[in-house]
Amino acid sequence: MPDRYFLDTNILIYAYSNSEPHKADIANSMLFEGESIISLQVINEFSNICLKKLKLKENAVIGAIHEITSVTHVVGFSLATQLRALQLCEVHCFSYYDALIASTALENHCPILYSEDMQDNQLIDNQLRIVNPF
């Protein structure tokens, strides 16, 4: 595992879901090894899924966010990040929100984006490799 990497929302969901223990173990180890980076977008998506799909109470989600942000580096994004995301949509046929995650990872010089939702081993702009850790 590289020292610096970006985590997609699905990694965090597996860390807090009891549905697949093997994936939860992998996701939890990714949160605590190396320098994991997430964006405010990832926190927003995580919160929404926890509330709507996992049916967690608000206080549980708040606790999870505090726990996650104590072991990850949280970054925002700018208009330039959003414009680059739109370019990634066109070039790589990503959904906008996947492209925004990739764009934010690129902006923060992450060599790896861990995600189950995107094409495994895809290289973006010769700088960012998407890796499915499962």
C-alpha positions as CSV (number, residue, x, y, z in Angstrom):
1,M,0.0,0.0,0.0
2,P,1.5,3.4,-0.9
3,D,2.1,6.0,1.8
4,R,-0.5,8.4,0.4
5,Y,-3.8,7.3,-1.1
6,F,-7.4,8.5,-1.6
7,L,-10.4,6.6,-0.4
8,D,-13.8,6.5,-2.2
9,T,-17.0,6.5,-0.2
10,N,-17.6,2.8,-0.6
11,I,-14.4,2.0,1.4
12,L,-15.8,3.9,4.3
13,I,-19.2,2.3,4.0
14,Y,-17.7,-1.2,4.2
15,A,-15.8,-0.1,7.3
16,Y,-19.1,0.8,9.0
17,S,-21.3,-1.9,7.6
18,N,-21.8,-5.4,9.0
19,S,-23.0,-6.9,5.8
20,E,-19.6,-8.1,4.5
21,P,-17.1,-8.8,7.3
22,H,-14.1,-9.6,5.0
23,K,-14.5,-6.3,3.2
24,A,-15.0,-4.5,6.5
25,D,-11.6,-5.9,7.7
26,I,-9.9,-4.6,4.5
27,A,-11.6,-1.2,4.7
28,N,-10.7,-0.8,8.3
29,S,-7.0,-1.6,7.7
30,M,-7.0,1.0,4.9
31,L,-8.2,3.7,7.3
32,F,-5.3,3.1,9.7
33,E,-2.3,2.4,7.4
34,G,-0.4,5.1,5.5
35,E,-1.8,8.5,4.8
36,S,-5.4,8.1,3.7
37,I,-7.2,11.1,2.2
38,I,-10.9,11.7,1.8
39,S,-12.8,14.7,0.6
40,L,-15.8,16.6,2.0
41,Q,-17.8,15.0,-0.8
42,V,-16.9,11.5,0.5
43,I,-18.1,12.6,4.0
44,N,-21.3,13.9,2.5
45,E,-21.9,10.7,0.5
46,F,-21.0,8.6,3.6
47,S,-23.4,10.5,5.8
48,N,-26.3,10.1,3.3
49,I,-25.8,6.4,2.9
50,C,-25.4,5.8,6.6
51,L,-28.7,7.6,7.3
52,K,-30.7,6.3,4.4
53,K,-29.4,2.8,3.6
54,L,-27.8,1.7,6.8
55,K,-30.5,3.4,8.9
56,L,-28.0,4.7,11.4
57,K,-29.1,7.4,13.8
58,E,-27.6,10.9,13.4
59,N,-25.5,10.6,16.6
60,A,-23.9,7.4,15.3
61,V,-23.1,9.1,12.0
62,I,-21.5,12.0,13.8
63,G,-19.5,9.6,15.9
64,A,-18.4,7.7,12.8
65,I,-17.4,11.0,11.1
66,H,-15.3,12.0,14.1
67,E,-13.6,8.6,14.1
68,I,-12.9,8.7,10.4
69,T,-11.6,12.3,10.4
70,S,-9.3,11.5,13.3
71,V,-7.4,9.0,11.1
72,T,-7.7,10.5,7.6
73,H,-6.8,13.8,6.1
74,V,-9.9,15.7,4.8
75,V,-9.7,17.9,1.8
76,G,-12.1,20.2,0.1
77,F,-12.3,21.1,-3.6
78,S,-12.5,24.2,-5.7
79,L,-14.1,25.4,-8.9
80,A,-11.0,24.3,-10.7
81,T,-11.4,20.8,-9.3
82,Q,-15.0,20.7,-10.5
83,L,-14.0,21.9,-14.0
84,R,-11.3,19.2,-14.2
85,A,-13.9,16.7,-13.1
86,L,-16.1,17.7,-16.1
87,Q,-13.1,17.0,-18.4
88,L,-12.6,13.6,-16.8
89,C,-16.3,12.9,-17.4
90,E,-15.8,13.5,-21.1
91,V,-12.5,11.7,-21.4
92,H,-13.2,8.6,-19.2
93,C,-17.0,8.4,-19.3
94,F,-17.2,8.8,-15.5
95,S,-20.3,9.9,-13.7
96,Y,-19.8,13.5,-12.4
97,Y,-19.4,12.4,-8.8
98,D,-16.9,9.7,-9.6
99,A,-15.0,12.2,-11.7
100,L,-15.0,14.8,-8.8
101,I,-13.5,12.2,-6.5
102,A,-10.8,11.4,-9.1
103,S,-10.2,15.1,-9.7
104,T,-9.8,15.7,-6.0
105,A,-7.4,12.8,-5.7
106,L,-5.3,14.2,-8.6
107,E,-5.3,17.7,-7.1
108,N,-3.9,16.2,-3.8
109,H,-1.2,14.2,-5.6
110,C,-2.5,10.8,-4.6
111,P,-1.0,8.0,-6.8
112,I,-3.8,5.6,-5.8
113,L,-7.6,5.9,-5.6
114,Y,-9.1,2.9,-3.8
115,S,-12.6,2.3,-5.1
116,E,-14.9,-0.6,-5.8
117,D,-17.1,1.4,-8.1
118,M,-14.6,2.4,-10.8
119,Q,-12.6,0.3,-13.3
120,D,-9.8,-1.5,-11.5
121,N,-6.3,-0.7,-12.6
122,Q,-7.4,2.3,-14.7
123,L,-4.8,5.0,-15.0
124,I,-6.0,8.6,-15.0
125,D,-3.8,11.3,-16.5
126,N,-0.7,9.1,-16.1
127,Q,-0.9,10.0,-12.4
128,L,-3.7,8.3,-10.6
129,R,-4.4,4.6,-10.6
130,I,-7.8,3.2,-9.5
131,V,-7.4,0.1,-7.4
132,N,-10.2,-2.2,-6.2
133,P,-8.9,-3.4,-2.8
134,F,-11.4,-6.2,-2.6
